[in-house]
Amino acid sequence: MAEDNQEWLTSLRTKIDGIDEHIQSLITQRAAIANEVAQSKSKAESGGFYYRPEREAQVLRAVKERNEGPLSDEALVRLFKEIMSACLAQQKPLNIAFLGPEGTFSEMATYRYFGHSVKAMPEATIDRVFAEVEAGVADFGVVPIENSTEGAVNNTLDMFINSPLKICGELDFPIHHNLMSKQESLENIQVIFSHRQSLAQCRMWLREHAPHIDTMAVNSNAEAARKASYNEHAAAIAGASAAAMYGLKILHKDIEDQTDNATRFLVIGKQLLAPSGDDKSSLMVAAKDEPGVLFHILRPLNDQGISMTRIESRPSKKNKWDYVFFIDVEGHVEDPQLSNAISEMQRYTSNLHILGSYPKSV
């Protein structure tokens, strides 16, 4: 019986070896064709012009539609993301600026969106991410825009007021916070470091489990982990990758107050994308100082049957009590209904700026 079982396992392994060989051959063929495509676009000065987010979104959607299991949609999308990332990098790896330092959720989101065959460039501030993309040092940037628990990231919104950059993509990234330290328990911890957003997202857990321990906000979760690695009586709230990077023990996993806690990240670049078939658009609107102006601005969206998914207001930084509105809607600006709605909205605005039309998060 044991011999029969061994023969059966050997047979299965032989089949897997054959399948692996076939998969590798197909990947090689795909890479060769992708290289031909890249070379046909090599006249572009930057890799950002031969990377097309809308085309990648179409490929990934097709992967999900073809999936019959047993692998999950997420697993297959990640596999194909890495294949496409490696193929694209044959000519020139994309330079991607993100809100650093290394070990942050922004870095994790960067690799989740672009794959690992890119050159990730940590920047100290959101302003620097925008600056590097505007200067052409980075092909794209990755910045947080909102958290499902704590709301908008105002600094990112404010940067769009004067930036020429466009939104080229989005990613909804699950955020799981962990308490980490060199200690074995909370008993000897005197201070907990983390980013202020993370502290806010874990306030209930901290109140229940660490009410007498001081908390201190720092610039990033990775910085919190670094500080905890040098302080025997400190802990940090950060992602699991930060614990591995700085040699810390994870004392408590998933301490966020909301189990579905997530942060939405935006990909910023210089491109205004073509339709992908399932898109969102972001608008920045400066309203005229008239009674009922917001009602009149939003009414065309309703008249055209367009769903608004988000609206935020921010000071324009030009005049006191002067505001701009950031509006996310379903559809692409080239869609007739949205195009008509925008034309009607402009009657009631002093300025309407299209921040981008981009594929929905896959």
Secondary structure, DSSP 8 states (H G I E B T S, - for coil): -HHHHHHHHHHHHHHHHHHHHHHHHHHHHHHHHHHHHHHHTTTSSSGGGT--HHHHHHHHHHHHHH--SSS-HHHHHHHHHHHHHHHHTTT---EEEEESSTTSHHHHHHHHHH-SSSEEEEESSHHHHHHHHHTTSSSEEEEEEEETTTEE-HHHHHHHHH---EEEEEEEEE---EEEESSSSSTT--EEEEEHHHHHHTHHHHHHH-TTSEEEEES-HHHHHHHHHH-TTEEEEE-HHHHHHHT-EEEES---SSTT-EEEEEEEES------SSEEEEEEEEE-S-TTHHHHHHHHHHHTT--EEEEEEEE-SSSTT-EEEEEEEES-TTSHHHHHHHHHHGGGEEEEEEEEEEE---
